[in-house]
Amino acid sequence: MTSLDLKSIDPADLIPLPEVPDSYGPRDEEERRVHTLVKEALDSGPGKNYASVADFLAELRAGIPGLNP
């Protein structure tokens, strides 16, 4: 019986690849809604620069309903 030299085998070759669906994209109405919003934001134009992370977080928090009482 032939023995394997395990030091010469790449561990990545031992792990099976996950199955990949034929198509990507939203699977239901909620995912379609989120996908549309994200795509719209990405296609909306140049980004905005903030003076600090605190300024960014303040605007982000103000735009999330129910986050700030």
Secondary structure as the mmCIF struct_conf table of DSSP 4:
data_model
#
loop_
_struct_conf.conf_type_id
_struct_conf.id
_struct_conf.beg_label_comp_id
_struct_conf.beg_label_asym_id
_struct_conf.beg_label_seq_id
_struct_conf.end_label_comp_id
_struct_conf.end_label_asym_id
_struct_conf.end_label_seq_id
HELX_LH_PP_P HELX_LH_PP_P1 THR A 2 LEU A 4
HELX_RH_3T_P HELX_RH_3T_P1 LEU A 6 SER A 8
BEND BEND1 ILE A 9 ILE A 9
HELX_RH_AL_P HELX_RH_AL_P1 PRO A 11 LEU A 14
BEND BEND2 ILE A 15 ILE A 15
HELX_LH_PP_P HELX_LH_PP_P2 PRO A 16 GLU A 19
BEND BEND3 ASP A 22 ASP A 22
BEND BEND4 GLY A 25 GLY A 25
BEND BEND5 ASP A 28 ASP A 28
HELX_RH_AL_P HELX_RH_AL_P2 GLU A 29 LEU A 42
TURN_TY1_P TURN_TY1_P1 ASP A 43 ASP A 43
BEND BEND6 SER A 44 SER A 44
BEND BEND7 PRO A 46 PRO A 46
BEND BEND8 ALA A 51 SER A 52
HELX_RH_AL_P HELX_RH_AL_P3 VAL A 53 ALA A 62
TURN_TY1_P TURN_TY1_P2 GLY A 63 GLY A 63
BEND BEND9 ILE A 64 ILE A 64
TURN_TY1_P TURN_TY1_P3 PRO A 65 LEU A 67
#
